[in-house]
Amino acid sequence: MQITDKERANASNTAFNHFFQRETAMKKNVGGIDRMLRIALGLVLIGLAATNTVGVWGWIGIVPLATGLIGWCPPYALLGWSTCSMKNKT
């Protein structure tokens, strides 16, 4: 029995898609209180930057604001940390 190029390509694509979907899924790792603190800190820093109180560095507040809104933090994922309760992990 010979495997055709089309069958080989389909098998390869299926394996790639399975790996890609599994590896790129973002599981929430930022819990409730952590999220609220990140959002508050981000808004304060952005507000201070917008009023030129702290200068350009205040725009770094976009990072905690974004991670708080999304509920996922890349450094937490790399380190295997999570502040989510066990029942809220998805």
N, C-alpha and C positions, 0 to 999 in steps of 0.2 A: 504494500500500500504506500503510495507516494503522497506527500503533503504538498499541496499547491502553494504558490506564492501568496495567493489571496488568503488561504487558511492561516499561513504563517503570519501575515500582516494582522489579521483579525486577532489572533492569539496574543501577539505582541501589543497591540493597542489595548486589549482588554486588561492585560497585566499592568501596563503603564497607567491606564485610567484608574485602576484599583489602587495602585501605589500612590498616585498623585492625590486622589481624593482622601485617602487615609492620612497621608503625611501633612496635608495642608489644612485639615480641619482644625479650627480654632476652638478649643474647649475653654469655657469661661474659667478664669483663674483669679479674678478680682471680686471679692465678696462685698456685701452691702455697705458696711462702715467704711471699708477701704475705698469703695467707689464714691461714696459721698464726700470723703476727704479729698480725693483726687479732683473731683469736679469743683469743689469749693476752692481749693488751692489754685487750680487752673484758671478759674474765673477771676480770682483776686489778682494773680500775676498778670493776666491779660489786661485787666482794668488798670493796674498800675503802669503797665507799659503803654497803654493807650493814652493815659494822662501824662506821660513822660516823667513819671515819678521815679521809676527805677531804670529807665533807659531801655535799650534794645533787648537786654537779657530777659526782661519780663515776658517776652513773647515765647519763652520756653514753656510757659504755662499751657501752650497748645498740647504738649505731650501728656501731662497728667489729665487734662480735660478729655482728650481723645481716648485714652486708656480707660478712664472712668466711664465714659459714655458707651464704649464698646464692651467693656467688661473683660478685656483680655490684655495682658501685659507681656510683651516679648521676653524681657529678662526673667520674669517669673516662670515662663514656659521653659526657657533654657536651663534654669536652676531647679525645675521641678517643684516650685512653690505654688501654693494656692491659698487664698484667704476665703474661698467659698466654703459654705457648709456642705457636708456630704450629700444632702438631699437636693441641693441646687445645682450640682455639677451636671453639665450636658455635653 
